[in-house]
């Protein structure tokens, strides 16, 4: 992912937290018009959030395998 896009997403997420709005993968997906699965991957990789943060979404994707 290009660094400009990564920074834009991080900055948006950071501003949400500062406003007291704790964004999740769904709101990230809606804001940037990406799939929720992609948003979860972004959260895990770039925001260093573990699988415990999205246990329901992880379990759904695991069942489809």
KAJOCOR-V432864 format. One line per field, one symbol per residue. ss: DSSP state (A for helix, B for strand, O for the rest). phi: phi as a letter, one per 20 degrees, with the letter a starting at -180 (. if undefined). burial: I if it has 16 or more other ideal C-beta (glycine too) atoms within 10 Angstrom, else O. A space follows every 50 residues. Layout:
# KAJOCOR-V432864
ss=???
phi=???
burial=???
This chain:
# KAJOCOR-V432864
ss=OOAAAAAAAAAAAAAAAAOOOOOOAAAAAAAAOOOAAAAAAAAAAAOOOO AAAAAAAAAAAAAOO
phi=.gfffgffffffffffffendefcfffffffdlcffgfffffffeedlee fffcfffffffffff
burial=OOOOOOOOIOOOIOOIOOOOOOIIIOIIIOOOOOOIOOIIOIIIOOOOOO OOOIOOIIOOOOOOO
